[in-house]
Amino acid sequence: MARDYYGLLGVSKGATDKEIKRAYRRLARELHPDVNPDPEAQARFKEISVAYEVLSDPEKRRIVDMGGDPMEPGTTAAGNGFAGFGGLGDVFEAFFGGGTFGTASRGPTGRVRPGSDSLLRMRLDLEECATGTTKQVTVDTAVLCDLCHGKGTHGDSRPATCDTCGGRGEIQTVQRSLLGQVMTSRPCPVCGGVGEVIPDPCHRCGGDGRVRARRNITVKIPAGVGEGMRVRLAAQGEVGPGGGPAGDLYVEVHEKPHEFFVRDGDDLHCTIDVPMVDAALGTTVTIDGILGDTVELIIPPGTQPGEVLVLRGEGMPHLRSGVRGDLHAHIEVVVPTRLDDEEVKLLRRFKEHRDRDAAGVRSTQSNSSGGGLFSKLRETFTGR
């Protein structure tokens, strides 16, 4: 019994060639083995491929319209037909312009290519990050060959077309499969995908156009850099194959821990030890700033342990604007551990004086706006 080729594609007997082709395309997108690995889908794909092969051939379609099956053995119009699935080559020829399909040709890659970027890590003091600095570094990298100047050839010799790939940079292999002829491409093993070879290479670089060398580079670090930031030096990286343009060199900054300051973005934090008496009476402390200057910190009378005094504009400079952050001084009140007799007498007299007013102080302390624990908690949770 003749197969219903029109039904397999879902078209009517009066369908035009364009409608048949459109129907096959739609079904092939759903059932192709590369898209749908289900065995039933693969069997269905083979059926619609045969149907398209038959209906796209005027002679075979005429036999179908007469009630016959051109793919049955013994049918003259079937020719080689679908025996061994060889007829699928015609199906793919209609879609891919030939009896083969696979990896598209990319062509030669070219011998001259851009170089790679390089990364260098540099440890800096906090002062160097604040003021900026200039450093001399030694890098081991690829530089332009000074003998052939990147040409890769010796003397006046020139590159020649690769005989293996014919200058295409790749070789192609054709294999027959159930779906027709499958073509695969891979880089030429002789020329490496370049499409040409150098019969007489440079004696220094071996045809690469570049050599390894050590060179000194001046690196200018701007003020305000921080941990993990990178400074880009354009075209200071490795020279590319064939003398191609050099990549960039990136210098990654890592800060050394500072003995006095702790950095938080553009702000600085430090701890200031203040004697108990100075914290009670008030004083002025001189601090060595991060930029080498001196900064005066005023300790107000009655300063409590753990208070933070902020000096505006005394922190790190911003990388781009130069505007400086703030300096946060965390106060540590130092209580003396050893007292002589006179100091003991003075402190006892002070204590007796404070004890006489202790009742009045206790009655007002919890409601005062001063620095008691209760008031600090209230300020924290009420924002006042």
N, C-alpha and C positions, 0 to 999 in steps of 0.2 A: 504494500500500500504506500502510495506517495506521501511524503511528509508535507505538512502544512507550513511552508516556509514563510508565507505571509503572516500566519498566526504567531510563529516564533518571534517575529519582530514587532507584532502588534500593529500591522498596517493592513489596509484593504488591498484588494487585487488591482484596483485602479491607481494605487499610490505612485507618485512620480519618483524619479531617481533621487531628487533632493529630499523628499520625505523619507524614503528608505534609508538614506545615509544618515539623516537626522535621528531616526529611530535607533539605528545601530549605535550611533555615538552615545545616545542617552543610556542605553542598556550596557554598553561596554564600560562606561564610567562606574556603574554599580557592580558589575560582575567580573571585572578584570582581576586575575590572580594577585596582582600587586596591590589591589585595593581590598578584595574580599577573599580571604584564604579558605573559606568554607568549600569543602569538596563539591557540594551540590551547586554552588555558584560557579565553580570552575567547569563543571559539566554543562551547565546552562550557557556559559560563555562560549564554549566550543560549538554548541548548537546554533547560537545566534551568529557566530562567525561564519559557519557554513551557510546559514540562510542569507547572510549579506553577500557572501561570495557568489551564490547562485543568482540572487535577484539583481545584482549589479552587472551580471553578464547577460546581454540581450538574448543570446542563443539559448542559454540555460533557462532564462526566465520564460522564453517561448515554450520550452518543453514543459515547464511547470504549468503554464496556462492551458496547455493541451491535456493536462491530467497525468503527466509522467513525472519521473524523478530523475533529473540528470546526474545525480550522485550515486544512483544504483549501479552495481557492476554490470558491464555490458552496454551501458548507455553511451553512444558515441559522443554526444555533446559534453559528457562529463569530462572527457579527456583524462588527465591524471586525477581529476577530482580531488577528493579529500583523503585519498589513500595515504595512510601514515601522516595525516595532518599536514601534508606538503602544501595544500592549497591555501593555507593561512598566510603564506607569503604574499599572495595577491591581495588579501584583506588589508594587511598592514601597508602594502604598497599604496593603497588608496588614501591612507591617512598620513603616512610618514614620507611619501614621495619616493619610495623604493622598497625593496624586499628585505631591508635590514632595519633594526632599531636598537637603541641602547644609549650609551654615553655620548653626548654631543662632542664634537671636536672643539678643543679650546685654543689650539694653536700654540706656538712657542711662547715661553714665558719671558724671554729677553735676558741677555747676559748681564745687563746693567740694572741693578735693583737698589732701592733705598736701604740704608744701614739700620741697625737696631739701636734703640735707645739704651742708655746705660744708667745705672743707679749707684750712687756713692753716699755712704752714711758718714756724718760728721758730728762729733760731740763738742758742744760749746758750753762755756760758763754762762750763768744767768746774766752777768754783766755784758758779755759779748752779744747775747740775744737782745739786750736792752739798747746798746749803743750801736750795734752793727759792727762788722769786722771784715777784713780781707784776708783770705787764706790762700796759701800755695799748696796744691795737692798734686800727687803723682798718680796717674792712672795708667793701667795696662790695657790697651785697646787696639782696634784695627785702624791703621792709617793708610793713606794713599801710597801706593808703591812709587818710590822716587826714581825707579829705573825705567818703568814703562808708563808711568803716570796714569795708571788705571786701565790701559789698553789690554794688558795681559799677554801681549805678544812680544817676541824677541826681535829687536831691530825693526826692519821694515816689513816683516811678515804680517799677514792678515788672517783673520778667522776664515774657515771654510765651512761650507754647508755640510751638515752631518749626512753621511751616506746611508746610515741605518734608517733614519726617519725621513730623509729627504727634505729636511729643514722644517718639518711640521712640529717638532718637539715632542711627538708622541707616536706610539705605534699602536695599531688597531688589530684586534683579533676577532675573527668572525666564526661563530659556532651555530650549527643548526639545532633547533629545539622544536618542541611541539607547537610553538607560536611563530615559527619561521626562523629567519636568520638573526641571531643576536650579536650585535657588535659592541665590543668593549674597548676602551682606550686607556692607556697608561703612559706615564712619562717615559721617554726614550732612555734606556739604561746607559747608552753611550754618551749622549750629550747632556743628560740630566734635565731634559725638557727645554733646553735653550734653543735647539734647532741648528746649532753650529758648533764646531770644534776648533781648537787652536792647535794646528800641527806643530808649530814651533813656539812653545810658551816661554814667557819671561823667566829668566834664570833665577830671579829673586823671589817672585811671588808665585811662580808655578802656574800662571795664567789666571789667578784670582783677581788681580788688579789691586790687591791690598796686602799688607803685611802687619804682623803684630809688633807693637813697639810701646815703650813707656814714654810718656810726655808729661810735662808740668803744665798745670792749668791754674790760672788765677780765678778764685771764686770770691765774688763780692756778696756778703751776707747783709741784707738790709736790716735796719733797726726794727725790732718788734716781732721777729720770727719766734715761733714756739715749737713745742714738742710735736714731731711728726710732719711739720711743714716741709715742703720741697721747693727748692730754688731751681728754676729751669735755665740751663745754658744751651741756647739754640745751636745746633750743628756742631756740638762738641762731643757727640757720642761716636759710635763706630761707623767707619766708612763702609758703604755697601759693597756687595760683590760687583766686580767689573768696574770698580772706581765710582760706584753710585753715591748719591748725596749722603752725607753723614746724618745719623740720628741725633737726638738730643741727649744731653747729660743732665740728670736730676740729682741734686744734692739734698739728701734728707737730713733734717736737723734733729738732734737728740740733746736734750738739756741735761747737764750735770746737776745733781742735787746741791742746793746752796746751804751753807751753814747757818744762815740767819733768816733768809726770806723763803717763803713758800708761795709759788705762783698759782693764781687762779684766773686764767684768761689774761686780761690787762691789769688785774688787781694783784697786789702783793699783801701778804700777811706775815706778821712777825710777833714775837713775844717779848715784852718789856718787863724786866724785873724792877719793881719799885719798892723801896723800904717802907715799912709800915708807917713810920712817922711822916714821910714825904707824901704817902697816899692820903694821910689824914689832913695834912696842912697844905698840900699842893706844892708842885715844883715844875721845873722845866728840864726835859731830857733831850740831849743831842743825839741824833741817829745819823749814821753814814748812809746816804741814799744810794739807790741802785745805779745812778748815773755819775757817781763819784762826788756828788755834792753833799752838804750836811743839811739835815732837816731838824727843826726844833719842834718837839712834841710837848705841849702844855698839859700837865697833869692837874686837873682841877682838884680843889680841896674836897675831901670825902670820897675820893675814887675807891670803888669797891673791887675786890678780886673778881677777875673774869670779865670786867668791862672792856668794851672795844671802842677805842678812839680812832676816828677816821680822819686822815689827812688827804684832802681832795687834790687830785692832780699830781700825786707823788709816786704813782705806780709805774707800770710798764708802758712804753709808748705803743700806740696802735700801729699795726704793720703798714697800713696805707695812709691813714690820716695824720699819724704822729701825735694825736691827742692822747694824753697819758691817763691811765686808770688811777685808782685810789690806793692808798696805803692804809691797811687796817692793823692797828697796834692793839694786841691782846694783853691786858694788864695782869701781871702776877704780883700780888702783894707779898713781900718777903717779911716774915716774922723772925726776929732775932732768936737764935738758939742759945746764946750765952750772954748773960748780963752781969755787969759788975755791980758792986754794992750801991753805988750812987744811982745807977739806972733802975735798979730794983726799987729803991726808995721813991724815985720819981714816978714810976709806974703805979706803985701802991697809993701814993697820994692822988694820982689821977683816978684810980679806981674808986677810992673813997669819995672823991668829989662826984663821980658819976653815980655812985650808989645813992647819994643823998637825993638825987633827982630821979632815981630809978622808977618810982611809982608814977610820977607824972609822964615820964618818957613812955612807959608801957601802956599808959592809958591813951596815948595819942599816936603811938607808932603804927598800929594796924590801920589807922585811917589816914595816915599822912601820905603825901604824894612823893615821898622820898624814895630811897633805894632799898626798902625792906623786901623780904622774900614775898610777902603777900602782894605788895604793890607791883612787883615784877611779874608775878603770875597774872595779876589783873590786866596789866598792860599787854601781856602776851595774848590772852584770850579775847580781850575787848578791843585791842588795837589802839588804846589810848595811852 
